[in-house]
Amino acid sequence: MGAMCEICENRKDLELYIHIPFCIKKCNYCDFLSFPSSAEDREEYVRCLVKEIEQTGIVLNNKDTYQVRSVFIGGGTPSLLSGDQIKNIMQVVQKYFLIKEEAEITMEANPGTLTKKNLSAYKDAGINRLSMGLQSADNSCLYLLGRIHTWEEFLKNYELARKAGFENINIDLMSGLPGQTMSIYKKTLEKVMALRPEHISAYSLILEEGTPFYESEEIHKKIPNEEADREMYQFTKEILAENGYDRYEISNYALKGKECIHNLGYWSGVPYIGFGLGASSYFEGIRFSNERNLEHYKKEPYVPFMMREDYTVFPGEVSIEGTVRCSSAEACEILPDKIEEFMFLGLRKRAGISKKEFRECFHKNIMDVYGEVISKYEKIDLLEWIKNGEMLRLTDAGIDVSDYIFCDFML
């Protein structure tokens, strides 16, 4: 890790996301930016990625003072990269960014791609948290999803990770899968509980446009109905709570002290910089994303958008989602999407939204903006004030219909 120093306390928190777009084969439900690759593709991509991180680090450290509290290597399948390639990426991150001593460094890993040698190298590179995409412990469900692994292969990889010294592991699970019964889902949760991972992300399947699942009428017929999906959702909450997992966000559960720092940053408005193909960033109040065409990206990784003093946009290089910083009441009047985003992201957290933080950010009282909506949902026990009226959050019942409630916070 980068050396710590006294000035760290005066630096602002920053998060880094590094996208690895490669996978062995695309799953039938996946709409992420990912695709198969050759060894040569991966080597060339890492070379370009390292150059982009280096350029950004040089400019950022000359421009402002930040300390990195988390790094997340996602994909795709980052575990397709060799130990040396991950070491190469992390060495340049550590060289050009100040990494907090206790920083969370996560890497996503697909079962069936992990080896003892690479796991040891990932650990040596500074990776201290793995996120493993199990999805289901039922092999028939995994086959239908298009996953490359079986439950048995996942188990071997999980045990390898533990033996390599990884003491913070997340497991991704999905419910509402085609042909998945309550009995099948219960067995998955029971098997995962026996492994005692530190963190569990549990999502319901969403049919994304453009995926094989979305296009298949046969798959649509096999999807559990709303009542069955709701039963799985309720069972997830109950069994995880019984086993000591705190639900700190709508779809995320953790043992005490093992909440995902990186994701909490997303939901709390911590700035982050994304590196790699299609990676998104949120920096100095602006959201933007990288080039999505691999050939364009490989030709010449450019200095990222937020590094240009005049914020000039060059066609094909970035897409802007918002360009106004919420530093004044006037700015928020012009772009209410900043206020909406604050509510949508903040209410995902079980800790809720701070009345004080809302006022400091937008120069308004939250009740002056949302009083009618908040009162409406308070009366039917979907929203509640906690900590002596300082924090607003969804109730358990409110979480169940959170998408519906969020619509009412649109300005």
C-alpha positions as CSV (number, residue, x, y, z in Angstrom):
1,M,0.0,0.0,0.0
2,G,1.1,3.6,-0.5
3,A,2.8,5.1,2.5
4,M,0.6,7.0,4.9
5,C,1.6,10.4,6.2
6,E,0.3,13.1,8.5
7,I,-1.3,15.1,5.6
8,C,-3.7,12.2,4.9
9,E,-6.1,13.5,7.5
10,N,-6.5,16.7,5.5
11,R,-7.1,14.9,2.2
12,K,-10.5,14.2,0.6
13,D,-11.7,10.6,0.2
14,L,-11.7,9.2,-3.3
15,E,-12.7,5.8,-4.7
16,L,-11.2,4.0,-7.8
17,Y,-13.0,1.6,-10.1
18,I,-11.1,-0.4,-12.7
19,H,-13.0,-2.2,-15.4
20,I,-11.9,-5.5,-16.9
21,P,-14.3,-6.2,-19.8
22,F,-13.3,-9.8,-20.6
23,C,-15.1,-13.0,-19.8
24,I,-14.9,-16.6,-21.0
25,K,-18.5,-16.3,-22.3
26,K,-21.3,-13.9,-21.7
27,C,-24.1,-15.1,-19.5
28,N,-27.7,-15.3,-20.8
29,Y,-28.9,-12.5,-18.5
30,C,-25.9,-10.2,-18.7
31,D,-26.0,-6.7,-20.3
32,F,-22.7,-5.5,-18.8
33,L,-19.9,-4.3,-21.1
34,S,-18.0,-7.6,-21.4
35,F,-16.9,-10.1,-24.1
36,P,-14.5,-13.0,-24.8
37,S,-10.8,-12.2,-25.4
38,S,-7.5,-13.7,-26.3
39,A,-4.3,-13.6,-24.1
40,E,-2.9,-11.0,-26.5
41,D,-6.1,-8.8,-26.0
42,R,-5.8,-8.9,-22.3
43,E,-2.1,-8.1,-22.3
44,E,-2.6,-5.1,-24.6
45,Y,-5.6,-3.9,-22.6
46,V,-3.6,-4.0,-19.3
47,R,-0.9,-1.9,-21.0
48,C,-3.4,0.8,-22.0
49,L,-5.1,0.6,-18.6
50,V,-1.9,1.2,-16.8
51,K,-1.1,4.2,-19.0
52,E,-4.5,5.7,-18.3
53,I,-4.1,5.3,-14.5
54,E,-0.7,6.7,-14.6
55,Q,-1.8,9.8,-16.6
56,T,-4.7,10.5,-14.3
57,G,-2.6,10.0,-11.2
58,I,0.0,12.4,-12.3
59,V,-2.5,15.2,-13.1
60,L,-4.7,14.6,-10.1
61,N,-1.9,14.7,-7.6
62,N,-0.7,18.0,-9.0
63,K,-4.2,19.4,-9.0
64,D,-5.8,18.4,-5.7
65,T,-5.3,16.4,-2.6
66,Y,-7.1,13.0,-2.4
67,Q,-6.7,9.8,-0.5
68,V,-8.1,6.5,-1.9
69,R,-10.3,4.7,0.5
70,S,-11.3,1.8,-1.8
71,V,-10.4,0.2,-5.1
72,F,-12.8,-2.1,-7.0
73,I,-11.6,-4.2,-9.9
74,G,-14.8,-5.3,-11.7
75,G,-16.0,-6.7,-15.0
76,G,-16.4,-8.9,-16.8
77,T,-14.2,-11.3,-15.2
78,P,-11.1,-9.7,-13.6
79,S,-9.9,-13.1,-12.5
80,L,-9.1,-13.9,-16.1
81,L,-6.1,-11.7,-15.6
82,S,-2.9,-13.4,-14.4
83,G,-1.4,-12.6,-11.0
84,D,1.4,-10.6,-12.8
85,Q,-1.2,-8.5,-14.6
86,I,-3.1,-7.7,-11.5
87,K,0.2,-6.8,-9.7
88,N,1.1,-4.5,-12.6
89,I,-2.2,-2.7,-12.3
90,M,-2.0,-2.4,-8.5
91,Q,1.6,-1.2,-8.6
92,V,0.8,1.8,-10.8
93,V,-2.3,2.6,-8.6
94,Q,-0.1,2.5,-5.5
95,K,2.6,4.6,-7.2
96,Y,0.4,7.4,-8.4
97,F,-2.3,7.5,-5.8
98,L,-2.2,7.8,-2.0
99,I,-3.9,4.7,-0.7
100,K,-5.2,4.7,2.8
101,E,-3.6,2.0,5.0
102,E,-6.9,0.4,5.8
103,A,-8.2,0.8,2.2
104,E,-10.6,-1.9,0.9
105,I,-9.3,-3.4,-2.3
106,T,-11.9,-5.6,-4.0
107,M,-11.6,-7.8,-7.0
108,E,-14.5,-9.7,-8.7
109,A,-13.8,-13.3,-9.4
110,N,-15.8,-15.9,-11.3
111,P,-15.9,-19.5,-10.0
112,G,-14.0,-21.7,-12.3
113,T,-11.3,-19.1,-13.1
114,L,-9.3,-19.1,-9.8
115,T,-6.1,-20.9,-9.3
116,K,-3.9,-21.3,-6.2
117,K,-1.0,-19.5,-7.9
118,N,-3.1,-16.5,-9.0
119,L,-4.9,-16.2,-5.7
120,S,-1.5,-15.9,-4.0
121,A,-0.4,-13.3,-6.5
122,Y,-3.6,-11.3,-6.1
123,K,-3.1,-11.3,-2.3
124,D,0.5,-10.1,-2.7
125,A,-0.7,-7.4,-5.1
126,G,-2.8,-5.9,-2.2
127,I,-6.3,-7.4,-3.0
128,N,-7.9,-7.9,0.4
129,R,-11.5,-8.6,-0.6
130,L,-13.0,-11.0,-3.2
131,S,-16.4,-10.8,-4.7
132,M,-17.5,-14.2,-6.1
133,G,-20.4,-14.6,-8.5
134,L,-22.1,-17.8,-7.4
135,Q,-25.7,-16.8,-8.3
136,S,-27.1,-20.2,-7.4
137,A,-26.0,-23.5,-5.8
138,D,-28.3,-25.4,-8.1
139,N,-26.4,-26.7,-11.2
140,S,-29.5,-26.8,-13.4
141,C,-30.1,-23.1,-12.6
142,L,-26.4,-22.3,-13.3
143,Y,-26.6,-24.1,-16.7
144,L,-29.7,-22.1,-17.7
145,L,-28.0,-18.9,-16.7
146,G,-25.1,-19.7,-18.9
147,R,-22.6,-19.7,-16.0
148,I,-19.3,-21.4,-16.7
149,H,-19.1,-23.2,-13.3
150,T,-21.0,-25.7,-11.2
151,W,-21.6,-25.5,-7.4
152,E,-18.8,-28.0,-6.9
153,E,-16.4,-25.8,-8.8
154,F,-17.5,-22.7,-6.9
155,L,-16.8,-24.6,-3.6
156,K,-13.3,-25.6,-4.7
157,N,-12.5,-22.0,-5.7
158,Y,-14.0,-20.6,-2.4
159,E,-11.9,-23.0,-0.4
160,L,-8.8,-22.0,-2.4
161,A,-9.5,-18.4,-1.6
162,R,-9.7,-19.1,2.1
163,K,-6.5,-21.1,2.1
164,A,-4.8,-18.2,0.2
165,G,-5.7,-16.0,3.2
166,F,-8.7,-14.0,2.0
167,E,-10.7,-13.1,5.1
168,N,-13.3,-10.9,3.4
169,I,-15.4,-12.5,0.7
170,N,-18.7,-11.5,-0.9
171,I,-21.0,-14.0,-2.6
172,D,-23.5,-12.8,-5.2
173,L,-26.8,-14.6,-5.2
174,M,-29.9,-14.3,-7.5
175,S,-33.5,-15.2,-7.0
176,G,-36.5,-15.3,-9.3
177,L,-34.5,-17.4,-11.8
178,P,-36.2,-19.4,-14.6
179,G,-37.4,-22.7,-13.1
180,Q,-36.3,-21.8,-9.6
181,T,-38.6,-23.0,-6.9
182,M,-38.7,-21.9,-3.3
183,S,-37.2,-25.3,-2.3
184,I,-34.3,-24.8,-4.7
185,Y,-33.6,-21.3,-3.5
186,K,-33.7,-22.3,0.2
187,K,-31.1,-25.0,-0.5
188,T,-28.8,-22.3,-2.0
189,L,-29.1,-20.0,1.0
190,E,-28.5,-22.9,3.4
191,K,-25.4,-24.0,1.5
192,V,-24.1,-20.4,1.5
193,M,-24.8,-19.9,5.2
194,A,-22.7,-23.0,5.9
195,L,-19.7,-21.2,4.3
196,R,-20.1,-18.1,6.4
197,P,-19.0,-15.5,3.9
198,E,-18.5,-12.0,5.3
199,H,-20.9,-10.4,2.8
200,I,-23.8,-11.4,0.6
201,S,-25.4,-9.5,-2.3
202,A,-28.8,-10.9,-3.1
203,Y,-30.7,-9.7,-6.1
204,S,-33.8,-10.6,-8.0
205,L,-33.3,-11.4,-11.7
206,I,-34.1,-8.5,-14.0
207,L,-34.6,-9.3,-17.7
208,E,-32.4,-6.7,-19.5
209,E,-33.2,-5.7,-23.0
210,G,-30.8,-7.1,-25.6
211,T,-30.0,-10.3,-23.6
212,P,-30.9,-13.9,-24.6
213,F,-33.2,-14.1,-21.6
214,Y,-35.1,-11.0,-22.7
215,E,-35.6,-12.3,-26.2
216,S,-36.7,-15.8,-25.2
217,E,-40.5,-16.4,-24.7
218,E,-39.7,-19.8,-23.2
219,I,-37.6,-18.1,-20.5
220,H,-40.4,-15.6,-19.7
221,K,-42.7,-18.6,-19.1
222,K,-40.3,-20.1,-16.6
223,I,-39.8,-17.0,-14.5
224,P,-41.4,-17.4,-11.0
225,N,-44.5,-15.3,-10.6
226,E,-44.5,-12.1,-8.4
227,E,-45.9,-14.0,-5.4
228,A,-43.1,-16.6,-5.6
229,D,-40.4,-14.0,-6.1
230,R,-41.7,-12.1,-3.1
231,E,-41.6,-15.2,-1.0
232,M,-37.9,-15.7,-1.9
233,Y,-37.2,-12.1,-1.1
234,Q,-38.8,-12.4,2.4
235,F,-37.0,-15.6,3.1
236,T,-33.7,-14.0,2.2
237,K,-34.2,-11.3,4.8
238,E,-35.3,-13.7,7.5
239,I,-32.6,-16.4,7.2
240,L,-29.7,-13.9,6.8
241,A,-30.9,-11.9,9.8
242,E,-31.1,-15.2,11.8
243,N,-27.5,-15.9,10.8
244,G,-26.1,-12.5,11.9
245,Y,-26.1,-10.6,8.6
246,D,-27.2,-7.0,8.8
247,R,-29.1,-5.6,5.9
248,Y,-27.4,-2.3,5.5
249,E,-28.7,-1.6,1.9
250,I,-31.6,-2.8,-0.1
251,S,-29.8,-5.8,-1.6
252,N,-26.7,-6.1,0.5
253,Y,-26.1,-8.0,3.8
254,A,-22.9,-8.1,5.9
255,L,-21.5,-9.5,9.1
256,K,-20.7,-6.8,11.7
257,G,-18.0,-4.4,10.3
258,K,-17.9,-6.1,6.9
259,E,-20.1,-3.7,4.9
260,C,-18.7,-3.0,1.4
261,I,-16.9,0.4,1.8
262,H,-16.8,0.9,-2.0
263,N,-20.5,0.5,-2.5
264,L,-21.3,2.6,0.5
265,G,-19.3,5.3,-1.2
266,Y,-21.5,5.2,-4.3
267,W,-24.6,5.5,-2.2
268,S,-23.2,8.3,-0.1
269,G,-21.9,10.5,-2.9
270,V,-18.1,9.9,-2.4
271,P,-16.3,10.9,-5.6
272,Y,-14.9,8.1,-7.7
273,I,-12.8,7.7,-10.9
274,G,-13.4,4.9,-13.3
275,F,-10.6,3.4,-15.4
276,G,-10.9,1.2,-18.5
277,L,-13.4,0.6,-21.2
278,G,-16.8,2.2,-20.5
279,A,-15.9,2.9,-16.9
280,S,-18.1,5.6,-15.2
281,S,-16.8,8.4,-12.9
282,Y,-18.3,11.0,-10.5
283,F,-15.8,13.7,-9.8
284,E,-16.2,17.3,-8.7
285,G,-20.0,17.0,-9.1
286,I,-19.8,15.8,-12.7
287,R,-20.7,12.3,-14.0
288,F,-19.1,11.0,-17.2
289,S,-18.0,7.7,-18.7
290,N,-15.1,6.4,-20.8
291,E,-15.0,5.2,-24.4
292,R,-16.9,2.0,-25.0
293,N,-15.2,1.0,-28.2
294,L,-12.2,-1.3,-27.5
295,E,-10.3,-0.5,-30.6
296,H,-10.7,3.2,-30.0
297,Y,-9.6,2.8,-26.4
298,K,-6.5,0.7,-27.3
299,K,-5.3,3.2,-29.9
300,E,-4.6,6.0,-27.4
301,P,-5.9,6.2,-23.8
302,Y,-6.7,9.8,-23.4
303,V,-6.4,12.1,-20.4
304,P,-9.8,11.7,-18.6
305,F,-12.4,14.3,-18.9
306,M,-12.1,15.7,-15.4
307,M,-8.5,16.4,-15.9
308,R,-9.1,19.1,-18.5
309,E,-9.1,22.5,-17.0
310,D,-11.9,23.8,-19.2
311,Y,-14.0,20.6,-19.1
312,T,-14.1,20.7,-22.9
313,V,-15.8,17.6,-24.3
314,F,-14.1,15.8,-27.2
315,P,-16.6,13.8,-29.4
316,G,-16.3,10.1,-28.9
317,E,-14.3,10.3,-25.7
318,V,-16.9,10.9,-22.9
319,S,-20.6,11.1,-22.4
320,I,-21.8,13.7,-19.9
321,E,-24.7,12.9,-17.6
322,G,-24.6,16.1,-15.6
323,T,-22.4,19.2,-15.5
324,V,-23.6,21.3,-12.6
325,R,-22.1,21.1,-9.1
326,C,-24.6,21.5,-6.2
327,S,-22.6,24.2,-4.5
328,S,-25.4,26.7,-4.4
329,A,-29.2,26.9,-4.2
330,E,-29.3,28.4,-7.7
331,A,-27.5,25.3,-9.1
332,C,-30.0,23.0,-7.5
333,E,-32.9,25.0,-8.8
334,I,-31.5,24.5,-12.3
335,L,-30.8,20.8,-12.0
336,P,-33.1,19.1,-9.5
337,D,-31.7,15.7,-10.6
338,K,-28.9,16.3,-8.0
339,I,-31.5,16.4,-5.3
340,E,-33.3,13.4,-6.7
341,E,-30.1,11.4,-6.8
342,F,-29.3,12.3,-3.2
343,M,-32.7,10.9,-2.2
344,F,-32.6,7.7,-4.4
345,L,-29.1,6.7,-3.4
346,G,-29.4,7.7,0.3
347,L,-32.6,5.9,0.8
348,R,-31.0,2.7,-0.4
349,K,-29.0,2.6,2.8
350,R,-30.6,1.3,6.0
351,A,-28.9,4.2,7.8
352,G,-31.0,6.6,5.7
353,I,-30.6,10.2,4.8
354,S,-29.2,13.0,7.0
355,K,-31.5,16.0,7.4
356,K,-28.3,18.1,8.2
357,E,-26.4,16.8,5.2
358,F,-29.3,17.6,2.9
359,R,-29.4,21.2,4.2
360,E,-25.6,21.6,3.8
361,C,-25.6,20.3,0.3
362,F,-28.6,22.1,-1.1
363,H,-29.1,25.1,1.2
364,K,-32.7,24.0,1.7
365,N,-34.7,22.2,4.4
366,I,-35.6,18.7,3.3
367,M,-39.2,19.2,4.5
368,D,-39.5,22.4,2.4
369,V,-38.7,20.3,-0.7
370,Y,-40.2,16.9,0.1
371,G,-42.5,17.6,3.1
372,E,-45.7,16.4,1.4
373,V,-44.1,13.2,0.0
374,I,-42.4,12.3,3.3
375,S,-45.6,12.9,5.3
376,K,-47.6,10.8,2.9
377,Y,-45.3,7.8,3.4
378,E,-44.8,8.3,7.1
379,K,-48.6,8.0,7.6
380,I,-48.6,4.5,6.0
381,D,-45.4,3.4,7.7
382,L,-43.2,3.2,4.6
383,L,-40.8,6.0,5.8
384,E,-39.6,6.8,9.3
385,W,-37.5,9.3,11.1
386,I,-34.8,7.8,13.4
387,K,-32.0,9.2,15.7
388,N,-34.2,11.9,17.2
389,G,-35.6,12.9,13.8
390,E,-32.2,13.5,12.2
391,M,-32.2,10.6,9.8
392,L,-34.9,9.6,7.3
393,R,-35.1,6.0,6.0
394,L,-37.4,3.4,4.5
395,T,-39.1,1.0,6.8
396,D,-38.9,-2.7,6.1
397,A,-42.3,-2.4,4.3
398,G,-41.0,0.6,2.5
399,I,-38.0,-1.3,1.1
400,D,-40.4,-3.8,-0.4
401,V,-42.0,-1.1,-2.6
402,S,-38.9,1.2,-2.8
403,D,-39.1,1.7,-6.6
404,Y,-42.6,2.9,-6.3
405,I,-41.7,5.4,-3.5
406,F,-38.6,6.7,-5.4
407,C,-40.9,7.8,-8.2
408,D,-42.5,10.2,-5.8
409,F,-39.2,11.9,-5.2
410,M,-38.9,13.0,-8.8
411,L,-39.0,16.8,-9.0
